[in-house]
Amino acid sequence: MLIVNPNICFDRTIEIDELLVGHVQRPRSGVTTLGGKGVNVARVVRALGRSAVILTFLPARDEARLAALARGEGATLVGAAVDGEARGATIVLENSGRVTVLNEPGVSVTSNDWDRLLVMVQSLSDEHSSVVCSGSLPPGSPVDSYGRVVELARNRGVRSVVDSSGEVLDEAIKAGADI
């Protein structure tokens, strides 16, 4: 499965008794993992014994660290190089079960960056029966970004699945997303 997860991130998950806004606190634990909705899709695919490739924009400052995290969990990560650094997502888990998530916006991309990523979708799609678009779009992304991925998949006879919302989802539906 090819998974287009354009807004890759570092998930920083911390456990704390109770989040008290405006206070200095010490969490019990903290761990950094590869993050993004598409990364979670890839984890499920791998757990089911299948292979998945995560395609993303790879911010230059964090490319090596992202790749190392991916390798550490057996993920295949490829992407189009862009300037900047990966976004972070801070996940706060409280004893009560309450979860607070702070999602940064991500590295800014251009239509030209998307053109390069779409060339990669085209070349990789022949190796997969499905293309999944999942996760938020980085700032600067055209609203039809996932729609363009869907069009490429349709033209190559590959099933497309889109997990998005709003105008981005509307454009993907107009392009003929299968799911």
C-alpha positions in Angstrom: 0.0 0.0 0.0 1.2 3.5 -0.9 0.3 6.0 1.8 0.6 9.7 1.0 1.1 11.5 4.3 2.4 14.9 3.2 2.5 16.6 6.7 4.8 14.1 8.5 5.6 15.0 12.1 7.3 14.0 15.3 4.8 12.9 18.0 5.9 13.8 21.5 3.8 11.9 23.9 4.0 12.7 27.6 2.2 11.2 30.6 1.3 13.4 33.5 -1.0 13.2 36.5 -3.0 16.3 35.5 -2.3 19.1 33.1 -2.4 22.4 34.9 -2.3 25.2 32.4 0.0 28.0 33.4 2.1 25.9 35.7 5.6 24.3 35.4 5.1 20.5 35.7 7.2 17.4 35.3 5.7 14.5 33.3 6.3 10.9 34.4 7.5 9.9 30.9 8.0 11.2 27.4 8.6 9.5 24.1 9.1 10.8 20.5 7.8 8.7 17.6 7.1 9.2 13.9 3.7 10.8 13.6 0.9 11.6 11.3 -2.4 9.9 10.3 -0.8 8.1 7.4 1.9 6.7 9.7 -0.8 5.1 11.8 -2.3 3.6 8.7 1.1 2.1 7.9 1.3 0.7 11.4 -2.0 -1.1 11.0 -1.0 -2.4 7.5 2.3 -3.8 8.9 0.5 -5.4 11.9 -1.7 -7.2 9.3 1.4 -8.6 7.7 1.4 -6.4 4.6 3.9 -3.8 3.4 3.3 -0.1 3.2 5.4 2.8 1.9 4.9 6.2 3.5 5.4 9.1 1.0 5.8 12.5 2.4 7.6 15.8 2.1 10.9 15.4 3.9 12.0 18.6 5.6 15.8 19.0 5.2 16.6 19.7 8.8 14.9 16.6 10.1 15.2 14.1 7.3 17.8 11.9 9.0 15.9 11.8 12.3 12.6 11.0 10.5 14.3 8.3 8.6 15.8 6.8 11.8 12.5 6.8 13.6 10.9 5.1 10.5 13.6 2.4 10.4 13.3 1.9 14.1 9.7 0.7 13.7 10.2 -1.1 10.4 8.5 1.6 8.2 9.5 2.5 4.7 9.7 6.3 4.4 10.3 8.1 1.1 9.7 11.6 0.1 10.4 14.8 -1.8 13.0 17.0 -0.1 11.8 20.5 1.1 13.4 23.2 3.1 12.6 23.6 6.8 11.8 21.3 9.7 9.1 18.8 10.4 6.2 19.8 12.5 5.7 18.5 16.0 2.6 17.2 17.7 2.5 17.2 21.5 0.2 14.6 23.0 -0.6 15.0 26.7 -2.0 11.9 28.4 -3.5 12.5 31.9 -4.4 9.9 34.5 -8.1 10.7 34.1 -7.9 9.6 30.5 -8.2 13.1 29.2 -6.0 13.7 26.1 -4.7 17.1 24.9 -3.1 17.3 21.4 -1.2 20.3 20.1 -0.5 20.0 16.4 1.9 22.4 14.8 1.2 23.5 11.2 4.2 21.9 9.4 6.7 23.1 6.8 5.4 25.3 4.0 5.3 23.8 0.6 4.5 25.1 -2.9 2.7 23.8 -6.0 6.1 22.9 -7.4 6.8 20.8 -4.3 3.5 19.0 -4.9 4.4 18.5 -8.6 7.6 16.7 -7.4 5.6 14.6 -4.9 3.1 13.6 -7.6 5.9 12.4 -9.8 6.8 10.1 -7.0 3.2 9.0 -6.5 3.1 8.1 -10.2 6.4 6.1 -10.1 5.5 4.3 -6.9 1.8 3.6 -7.7 2.7 0.8 -10.1 4.0 -1.3 -7.2 0.7 -1.0 -5.2 -2.9 -1.8 -5.5 -4.1 1.0 -3.3 -3.1 4.6 -2.6 -4.2 6.1 0.7 -4.2 9.9 1.3 -4.3 10.6 5.0 -3.5 13.4 7.3 -3.5 17.2 7.1 -1.9 19.1 4.3 1.1 21.3 5.0 0.7 25.1 4.7 0.8 26.3 1.1 -0.7 23.1 -0.3 -3.2 23.5 -3.1 -6.7 22.5 -2.0 -6.9 19.9 -4.8 -3.7 18.1 -3.7 -5.4 14.9 -2.7 -7.6 15.2 -5.7 -4.6 15.2 -7.9 -3.3 12.0 -6.2 -6.7 10.4 -6.8 -6.6 11.3 -10.5 -3.1 9.8 -10.8 -4.3 6.6 -9.1 -7.4 6.3 -11.2 -5.4 6.8 -14.4 -3.1 3.9 -13.3 -5.9 1.6 -12.2 -5.1 1.9 -8.5 -7.7 2.1 -5.8 -7.7 5.4 -3.8 -8.8 6.0 -0.2 -8.9 9.6 1.2 -9.1 10.5 4.9 -9.6 14.2 5.0 -12.3 16.9 5.4 -13.7 20.1 4.0 -12.7 21.4 0.6 -9.7 19.0 0.4 -12.1 16.0 0.7 -14.6 17.6 -1.7 -11.9 17.9 -4.3 -10.9 14.2 -3.8 -14.5 13.1 -4.2 -14.8 15.1 -7.4 -11.7 13.5 -8.7 -13.3 10.0 -8.1 -11.8 8.7 -4.8 -12.9 5.1 -4.3 -13.3 5.5 -0.6 
